[in-house]
Amino acid sequence: MQTLPKTLESTVKVRFPDCDPFNHLNNSKYIDYVINAREDQLLENYDLDIHKIAREKGISWVVAQNQVAYLTPATLMETVTIQTQLIYCDSKSLVVEALMWNEDKTSLKSVQWSKFIHVDLRTKKSHTHSDDLMHLFTEVVNPPLEQVSFENRVKGLRFSKVS
């Protein structure tokens, strides 16, 4: 049996409409870039199509909370590397960590934690993850070595090389 990767990675180019007048990626676009990258990474690495699940089963995830630390600007036409990993899961929620780097991962641009709640789209109430989903999540979850706050995680990442 093949072991699934815990940390997923992809690259994207920062585009003009997503930038502010300083040619820096707009703060709100960091979240968009991460969400789009994570959707693509789930499909490519785990064959998990969250939009198909929503259409066919009427279940999905909604964002309950985002925490973002903006460390260095992502700039117009720069290629950035986005790494994501599931750092927490339970029967009804997930927390995903996303790191945005420059292309060669020598400069950390942002750290994001997003909490997702699993919901039934028809009832609009929280929904328990299926056994299949829980099996996947427990296989790929990659929590930090010690339980830390978002602020302490950012501080630790800022001064270490992660690849």
Disulfide bonds with the S-S distance in Angstrom:
none
